[in-house]
């Protein structure tokens, strides 16, 4: 074992930012949640970690149990810190905590952290997760970029009352505590931020600091967390050093080095030699290190992620991917997938076992709906689709009043070059659907990601295959993008079911767990019945490290490794 006090992790890429309010990628979040603390955090069982078990089920930590961190108590209805109507959350702020520069933590720092995030609200960022529960909106701006949320609303949403910080919600929002556990909810030092050119905390400066091109905290950090930023050499590595004055017991590891090593052969040699402790191993190469002495991996870890094929209900008539644009055997009409039988024909034509074997090396599972295992209210008894070419043929024969089967169709499925998952899935659909009718033609074309994304957003793709990773572990974060008419994917599809919209909006506002279960079970049933998209897989992950790394457990919502819990030894 080399460097018993230093943990070295080799991976792809590097952080985009160190600003909690800007961060919306896992590499940034991994650095941030080791430098900063949040009000509360996820609980795990200390007896279910790698030095005591290798069972993936035992290593799986819950995503709905919490511990107090910078708050001295986790709010509940029972302790009176959550109001009975679910609209007021009170957090007593822990005393005696210091930032890494020696400044004491105050309730005003907590208040500033959340107001600063809502003031910043950059395009494509994470702050909608505060804006939705606190203000009932998804952005501080309209579609033209004009600020439409007055500062007074932001100011009233979070307030200090003595040693407490109080959040006033616009509506009940059950996943609010889960959101507060994550990197975008990190608590920053108000004084230090202002000294480094950040928002000064005034109403009149709100427009100046809204949606910046680059955030003031892009490459600097000052938290209360277990590690301090030591240095960041872009494109090479960053290092964190232990915060010896941490308010909890200091971390066992003194230094963390996260190396950006894109070349697999280099990572592999370093991993085998013990020069790195933790390594990102692509599925394509995992056999090369699977049986190397001293290297361990934990398998079959459920990820809070899902992939699907989405049907576009209203396509741009000028799209080249629909050929003639008519149901004439030489193309498809723009509303081709509005016919449910067409969608069901595709659903019953997918060969999932082949896909999991060829694309995922056997390490994925089928799920019938976007509410996957690991989320509350996952229904294990919900049936989904499976390969049944006889059923597929029956639905294609009924589609478009029988015209589709008689006339046939042509369409193009795109995938982004380099994404083998999407290429393989397209080939499976092409092979099986074309086998049903000699008049059915599906052409497959690989394009660069920017073009794929552009055509997807412009409703030019007949169908598109993309994935979704949880922002927070609640079914709302999955059913909204997949099923709500204003959700990310459903909006691109032009899918709208008013009853579904009502159920989704009711589900996020419902506090009673039994009522929420009824709602989300019903949404799972409707999803399979309506078939707005077809879930392909929920991936199963692996984690790879040397056998001297101890204390690891799997929380599927973590963006990466939480080094405070780890240590080196035997």
QUIHU-V939508 format. One record per helix or strand. SS is the DSSP state (H for helix, E for strand). FROM is the first residue (numbers start at 1). TO is the last residue. Records with the same first field share a line. If there is no record, write none. Layout:
SS->FROM-TO ; FROM-TO
This chain:
E->6-11 ; 40-42 ; 60-60 ; 66-68 ; 71-71 ; 82-82 ; 88-93 ; 98-98 ; 104-104 ; 141-141 ; 147-147 ; 158-161 ; 164-168 ; 227-233 ; 237-242 ; 255-260 ; 278-279 ; 295-302 ; 305-311 ; 323-323 ; 331-331 ; 364-365 ; 409-416 ; 440-447 ; 463-469 ; 533-535 ; 538-546 ; 549-550 ; 554-554 ; 567-568
H->26-35 ; 56-59 ; 107-120 ; 128-135 ; 151-157 ; 176-179 ; 183-185 ; 190-195 ; 203-209 ; 264-273 ; 283-288 ; 320-322 ; 336-338 ; 340-347 ; 352-360 ; 389-407 ; 420-434 ; 449-457 ; 476-483 ; 488-493 ; 498-509 ; 513-530 ; 563-565
